[in-house]
Amino acid sequence: MQIPRTAPDRDPERLVRDYADLVLRVCYTYLRSTADAEDVCQDTLTKLICREEPFRDAGHERAWVIRVASNACKNLLRDRGAHPEADLDAVPEPVAPQGPGEDALRRRDDRVLNAVMALPLPQREAVYLHYYEGYPTRQIAAITGSTDVAVRRRLSRARARLREDLMGEYDDFPA
């Protein structure tokens, strides 16, 4: 097996340090599977490290990484539809004991995450990139290959659906 060469101006350790967590989170929002997200994350980081063409700036590099990861996830989802498989994530894992207030916060966070993950993919993608990664709608449009208006519409519909799904859940918790 031949090891791919890295571009001379790229430090693989920096790239992994800067992007591994981001790529893993992006992939998980698509795939809902830690193992699949880790596989796509590794492939994406390998492509980044081996890319020889320079980036214009750090923002271009970050957008490229997200775009490659999201496209890889979409390809995996498309392939998964053609080749169904058994879900091994259904086996429960042991949970560490929690403090009295932590349990309520954990349930709230789980409910929010489940509500976000239940959104249709375009809305889930827009919510993740906007609220978790801090991208403005114009950059999300460039990353996802859609228009700024479409991204704003997706965010608006996602907020309305989340508001409806989570009605009354957070009256007792600080924002």
PEUR-V486561 format. One record per pair of residues at least 24 apart in sequence whose C-alpha atoms are under 7 Angstrom apart, sorted by sequence separation. I is the first residue (numbers start at 1). J is the second residue. If there is no record, write none. Layout:
# PEUR-V486561
i:I j:J
i:I j:J
This chain:
# PEUR-V486561
i:44 j:68
i:44 j:69
i:126 j:151
i:41 j:69
i:126 j:154
i:127 j:155
i:16 j:45
i:40 j:69
i:126 j:155
i:123 j:154
i:40 j:72
i:122 j:154
i:123 j:155
i:40 j:73
i:123 j:158
i:12 j:49
i:10 j:49
i:119 j:158
i:7 j:49
i:27 j:69
i:31 j:73
i:6 j:49
i:7 j:50
i:23 j:66
i:27 j:70
i:30 j:73
i:6 j:50
i:7 j:51
i:26 j:70
i:5 j:50
i:7 j:52
i:4 j:50
i:23 j:69
i:27 j:73
i:115 j:162
i:115 j:165
i:67 j:143
i:67 j:144
i:63 j:143
i:29 j:117
